[in-house]
Amino acid sequence: MDKSSLIYVLISMQFFTSCQNNDDSTLTAIELQNEPPLSFELTSVQDQAVNVELTPTLTWQSAKNPNGSDVTYDLYLDTHVNPSTLAEENLNETSYELAQNLFHLTPYYWKVIATDREGRTSQTTISNFTTRYYQFPEEPAIAATPFNARSGHRIAIFDEKLWLSGGWNSGQRYNDVWYSMDGIAWENATTTAAFSERSGHTSVVYDEKLWIIGGSENGIDGLRDVWYSSDGSTWDSATLNANFSRRSGHSSVVFDNKIWVIGGFDNGSVKKSDVWYSSNGVNWTRALASAPFSARSSHQSVVYDNKIWVIGGVVGNTRKSDVWYSSNGTDWVEATDAADFPARNAFQSIVFDNKIWVIGGFNGSQSFSDVWYSENGIDWVASQNTSAIGNRSGHEVHVFKNALWLIGGSVSGEGLQNDVWKME
């Protein structure tokens, strides 16, 4: 073979080899592109983790083939062993931070499904975790608000703000009104509202208005007036002499599209077990002259599970821990005559996270810093150690922006407070 022929053969062999290699590469790429998403696993939150934050960031491995098509992820999360609730879809990243708080002390299950452009899928195994306890921080959200330290004040949520009214300090009662959009920064709506200085009143939101009912003013243990406001600054009298007798230390709720007034005391010693309601704040109807629960004051009432609940308070000279409920305000059933928490008055009760809560209070000789909750009004569970808030009574607690806010009151050994605590 002459030299030119040899060169031709070598070039031909190189060309053939090159084409063969290119063909293999092309085939390999095509095969890879035709593969479904790779198998992948969840990485965080770890399986069976406990005490998990309420808005965790969930992460997982990539399911994308190195030479394959794009992959998107669907995240499923709920309280079922095989989660079917789509929390977020068409995610491009391998992590997602939850925007809404999960429930406390709740087991959750989650999985992720990867889908490529051809609709083929790959799924992780299912993992579970349990969210953390409710907790107060070691420090208050704000140690001293612009308003004076006080007890016997009232808090309501109106117009997406926290509203504080009245209260007392060293025998001086107030008729100022304050509001906050975040629980931290407080503004004064009025230093002298049209209603008289008072404490031991109630405050509710009804018919797109903020309402104040009864209480005690300087020198008078029990009022029977009802006031309302559309802006928190300007107050009008619905009535100065409601059908119910003068009272303070009563409870009020909004239920069945009516305002309800329950129990309380008149003239400092005569306690009541009557139940009243009104659909306009002016005309009041007596549902019961004497409910089955004992006459009491400084108790608490909430609306939960489509029922009105009455909890604890002072009966005669004795503190109680009984719990009663009614589905119509007239017929009352005793859930328990002695709940697991110690008997008390001047405590706070609120509905939060599908539970009834009892926080702090006074038993006649000492105050409490404990927190209890129940899903049925019968069985009560003690929450975490809340000693940071101090043994406290005469405070206010309300649900605001998916958290519990505790404001003011009297702390054993430290006196009256104007601090704010946030529990979430």
C-alpha positions in Angstrom: 0.0 0.0 0.0 1.4 3.3 -1.0 1.7 6.2 1.4 -1.4 8.1 0.1 -3.5 5.0 0.5 -2.3 4.5 4.1 -3.2 8.1 5.0 -6.7 7.6 3.5 -7.3 4.5 5.6 -6.1 6.1 8.8 -8.4 9.2 8.2 -11.3 6.9 7.4 -10.8 4.9 10.6 -10.6 8.1 12.7 -13.8 9.4 11.1 -15.6 6.1 11.7 -14.5 6.0 15.3 -15.4 9.6 15.8 -18.9 9.1 14.4 -19.3 6.0 16.4 -18.4 7.8 19.6 -20.7 10.7 18.8 -23.6 8.3 18.1 -23.0 6.6 21.5 -23.0 10.0 23.2 -26.1 11.1 21.4 -27.9 7.9 22.3 -26.8 8.1 25.9 -28.2 11.7 26.1 -31.4 10.6 24.6 -31.7 7.7 26.9 -31.0 9.9 29.9 -33.6 12.5 28.8 -36.2 9.7 28.6 -35.6 8.6 32.1 -38.2 9.6 34.8 -37.1 11.8 37.8 -34.4 10.1 40.0 -35.5 8.6 43.3 -34.9 11.1 46.1 -35.5 11.5 49.9 -36.6 14.1 52.4 -33.8 15.7 54.3 -35.3 18.2 56.8 -37.3 18.2 59.0 -35.9 14.8 60.1 -38.3 11.9 60.4 -39.9 11.7 63.9 -38.5 15.0 65.0 -40.2 16.7 68.0 -40.4 20.2 69.3 -40.4 21.5 65.7 -41.1 25.2 65.1 -44.5 26.3 63.8 -43.2 27.5 60.4 -40.4 25.1 59.6 -38.4 25.0 56.4 -38.9 21.7 54.7 -36.1 20.4 52.4 -35.4 17.4 50.1 -32.9 16.0 47.7 -32.9 16.9 44.0 -34.8 14.4 41.7 -33.5 15.9 38.5 -31.5 13.6 36.2 -28.1 15.3 35.4 -28.8 15.3 31.7 -32.6 15.2 31.9 -35.5 17.6 31.6 -36.7 20.1 34.2 -38.4 18.8 37.3 -41.0 20.5 39.6 -42.0 19.5 43.1 -45.4 19.2 44.8 -45.4 19.3 48.6 -48.1 17.4 50.6 -48.6 18.1 54.3 -51.3 17.3 56.9 -52.1 15.3 60.0 -52.9 12.1 58.1 -50.5 9.1 57.9 -50.8 9.3 54.1 -50.9 13.1 53.6 -53.2 14.3 50.8 -53.3 18.0 51.3 -51.3 19.9 48.7 -49.4 22.5 50.7 -47.5 24.0 47.6 -47.2 22.9 44.0 -44.8 23.4 41.0 -41.8 24.3 43.2 -38.5 24.6 41.4 -36.4 24.6 44.5 -35.7 21.7 46.9 -36.9 23.6 50.0 -40.0 25.5 51.2 -40.6 27.6 54.3 -44.2 27.4 55.5 -45.9 30.8 55.7 -48.8 29.9 58.0 -48.3 28.6 61.6 -48.9 24.9 62.1 -50.9 23.8 65.1 -49.0 23.3 68.4 -48.3 19.9 69.8 -49.5 18.2 66.6 -48.1 15.3 64.6 -47.7 16.2 60.9 -46.9 13.9 57.9 -45.3 15.1 54.7 -44.1 13.9 51.3 -42.8 15.4 48.0 -43.6 14.3 44.5 -41.3 15.2 41.6 -42.8 15.6 38.1 -40.9 16.0 34.8 -42.1 17.7 31.6 -43.4 14.4 30.3 -45.5 14.0 33.4 -43.5 11.1 34.9 -43.2 11.2 38.6 -41.0 10.1 41.5 -42.1 10.2 45.2 -40.3 10.3 48.5 -41.1 8.2 51.4 -43.5 9.8 54.0 -41.9 11.5 57.0 -43.5 12.8 60.2 -42.7 15.4 62.9 -44.4 16.9 65.9 -44.6 20.7 66.5 -43.4 22.3 69.7 -45.2 23.3 72.9 -46.7 26.7 73.3 -44.2 29.0 75.0 -43.7 32.3 76.5 -40.2 33.7 75.9 -37.9 34.5 78.7 -38.3 38.3 78.1 -41.5 40.3 77.4 -42.2 41.7 73.9 -42.1 45.1 75.6 -41.2 45.7 79.2 -43.0 49.1 79.6 -45.8 50.4 77.4 -46.7 54.1 77.2 -49.9 53.5 79.3 -49.7 53.3 83.1 -49.3 50.0 84.9 -52.7 48.6 85.8 -55.0 45.8 86.6 -58.7 45.2 85.9 -58.4 46.7 82.4 -59.9 45.1 79.3 -58.6 44.1 75.8 -60.5 43.5 72.6 -59.6 43.0 69.0 -61.2 45.5 66.7 -60.3 46.9 63.3 -57.3 44.5 63.2 -55.8 46.2 66.3 -55.5 45.4 70.0 -57.6 47.8 72.1 -57.1 48.4 75.8 -59.6 50.3 78.0 -59.8 51.4 81.6 -58.3 49.6 84.6 -56.9 50.8 88.0 -53.7 51.6 89.8 -53.5 52.4 93.5 -57.1 53.2 93.8 -57.1 55.4 90.7 -59.3 54.1 87.8 -58.9 55.1 84.2 -61.1 55.9 81.2 -58.3 56.1 78.6 -58.3 53.9 75.5 -55.1 52.7 73.7 -54.6 50.6 70.6 -51.7 48.8 68.9 -51.3 47.3 65.4 -48.6 44.9 66.4 -48.8 44.5 70.2 -45.5 46.4 70.6 -46.1 50.1 69.6 -49.1 51.6 71.4 -51.0 54.8 70.5 -53.5 56.7 72.7 -57.0 56.9 71.1 -58.3 59.1 74.0 -57.1 60.0 77.5 -60.7 60.7 78.7 -63.4 58.7 77.0 -67.0 59.7 77.4 -67.6 56.8 79.7 -66.5 57.2 83.3 -63.2 55.9 84.8 -63.7 52.2 85.6 -62.2 48.8 86.1 -63.8 45.3 86.2 -65.9 46.1 83.1 -66.2 43.9 80.0 -65.3 44.7 76.4 -66.6 42.9 73.3 -66.8 43.5 69.5 -70.2 43.4 68.0 -72.0 44.9 65.0 -68.7 46.3 63.8 -68.3 48.3 67.0 -66.3 48.2 70.2 -68.4 47.9 73.3 -67.8 48.5 77.0 -70.3 47.2 79.6 -70.6 48.0 83.3 -67.7 47.8 85.8 -66.8 49.8 88.9 -66.0 53.5 89.0 -64.5 55.4 91.9 -66.9 55.1 94.8 -69.4 52.9 93.0 -69.1 49.1 93.0 -71.2 48.4 89.9 -72.4 50.2 86.9 -75.2 49.3 84.5 -74.2 51.5 81.5 -73.3 50.3 78.0 -71.1 52.2 75.6 -70.0 51.7 72.0 -67.6 53.2 69.5 -66.8 52.8 65.8 -63.3 54.2 66.0 -62.2 53.8 69.7 -61.9 57.5 70.2 -65.6 58.7 70.1 -67.9 56.9 72.4 -71.7 56.9 72.5 -74.0 55.6 75.2 -76.3 52.8 74.2 -78.0 53.0 77.7 -77.1 54.4 81.1 -79.5 52.0 82.8 -79.6 48.6 81.3 -82.3 46.1 82.5 -79.7 44.1 84.4 -78.7 45.4 87.9 -75.5 47.3 88.6 -72.5 45.0 88.3 -68.8 44.5 88.0 -66.6 41.4 87.8 -69.1 39.9 85.3 -68.3 38.2 82.0 -69.5 39.0 78.5 -69.3 37.2 75.2 -70.8 37.5 71.7 -72.9 34.4 70.9 -75.8 33.7 68.6 -75.5 37.2 67.2 -76.1 38.7 70.6 -74.1 40.3 73.5 -74.3 38.3 76.7 -73.7 39.4 80.3 -73.2 36.7 82.9 -72.9 36.9 86.7 -70.8 39.5 88.5 -71.4 41.4 91.7 -73.4 44.5 92.8 -72.5 46.8 95.6 -69.3 44.8 96.3 -70.9 41.8 97.9 -74.1 40.6 96.2 -73.0 38.1 93.6 -75.2 37.1 90.7 -75.8 34.0 88.6 -78.2 35.6 86.1 -77.8 35.6 82.4 -78.8 38.5 80.0 -78.6 39.1 76.3 -79.1 41.9 73.8 -79.1 42.3 70.1 -78.6 46.0 70.1 -76.9 46.9 73.4 -79.9 49.0 74.4 -82.7 46.5 75.2 -81.6 43.6 77.5 -83.6 40.3 78.0 -83.0 38.0 81.0 -82.4 34.5 79.8 -82.1 33.2 83.4 -82.6 34.8 86.8 -80.5 32.1 88.5 -78.4 29.7 86.5 -77.5 26.3 87.9 -73.9 27.4 88.5 -73.5 29.3 91.8 -73.6 33.1 91.9 -70.1 34.4 91.2 -67.8 37.1 90.2 -64.3 37.4 88.7 -64.9 34.3 86.6 -64.4 33.9 82.9 -66.6 33.1 79.9 -65.7 32.1 76.4 -67.4 30.8 73.3 -66.1 27.4 72.2 -67.6 24.4 70.2 -70.8 26.5 69.6 -71.4 26.9 73.3 -70.9 29.5 76.0 -68.6 28.3 78.8 -68.4 29.7 82.4 -65.2 28.9 84.3 -64.1 29.4 87.9 -64.3 32.7 89.9 -65.4 33.6 93.4 -68.5 32.0 94.9 -69.2 33.4 98.3 -65.7 33.7 99.7 -64.5 30.5 98.0 -62.6 30.3 94.7 -63.8 27.7 92.2 -62.4 25.6 89.4 -65.7 24.3 88.0 -66.6 24.5 84.3 -70.1 24.9 82.8 -71.4 25.2 79.3 -74.6 26.0 77.4 -75.6 25.8 73.8 -78.4 28.4 74.2 -77.6 30.5 77.3 -80.6 29.0 79.1 -79.8 25.3 79.7 -76.5 24.8 81.5 -74.5 21.6 82.0 -71.6 21.1 84.4 -68.6 19.8 82.5 -66.7 19.3 85.8 -67.1 20.5 89.3 -63.3 20.6 89.9 -61.0 21.0 86.9 -57.3 19.8 87.1 -56.1 23.4 87.6 -56.3 24.9 91.1 -59.3 27.0 92.0 -58.9 30.7 91.2 -60.3 34.1 90.2 -58.8 37.1 88.4 -57.4 34.8 85.8 -57.8 34.9 82.0 -59.5 32.4 79.7 -59.3 32.5 76.0 -60.0 30.2 73.0 -56.9 29.6 70.9 -55.8 26.8 68.6 -59.1 24.9 69.1 -58.6 24.8 72.8 -59.8 26.6 75.9 -57.0 28.2 77.9 -56.7 29.3 81.5 -53.8 31.5 82.4 -52.7 32.8 85.8 -55.0 34.1 88.5 -55.3 34.3 92.3 -56.5 31.7 94.9 -57.0 34.1 97.9 -53.4 33.8 99.1 -51.2 33.5 96.1 -51.1 34.2 92.4 -50.2 31.7 89.6 -48.0 31.7 86.6 -49.4 28.5 85.2 -51.0 27.9 81.8 -53.6 25.2 81.2 -55.6 24.1 78.2 -58.5 21.7 77.3 -60.1 20.4 74.2 -63.4 19.4 75.9 -63.6 21.5 79.1 -63.3 18.4 81.2 -59.7 17.2 80.8 -57.1 19.9 81.4 -53.4 19.8 80.5 -50.7 21.9 82.1 -48.5 23.7 79.5 -44.8 24.4 79.8 -43.2 26.2 82.7 -44.2 29.8 82.3 -42.4 31.3 85.4 -41.0 34.1 83.2 -44.3 35.9 83.3 -44.4 35.9 87.1 -47.2 34.9 89.4 -49.9 37.2 87.9 -53.5 38.1 88.3 -55.8 40.8 87.0 -54.1 40.7 83.6 -55.6 40.5 80.2 -55.0 37.9 77.4 -56.2 37.9 73.9 -55.6 36.2 70.6 -54.0 38.5 68.0 -52.1 37.7 64.8 -52.1 33.9 65.6 -50.5 34.3 69.0 -51.6 34.9 72.6 -50.8 38.3 74.0 -50.7 38.9 77.8 -50.9 42.5 79.0 -50.4 44.1 82.4 -51.8 42.9 85.7 -50.3 42.4 89.1 -47.2 40.3 89.7 -46.5 38.9 93.1 -43.6 40.8 94.7 -43.4 43.3 91.8 -46.8 45.1 91.8 -48.8 46.3 88.9 -47.3 46.0 85.4 -47.6 47.6 81.9 -45.6 44.9 80.1 -46.6 42.8 77.1 -45.8 39.1 76.5 -46.3 37.1 73.4 -47.0 33.4 73.5 -46.9 31.4 70.3 
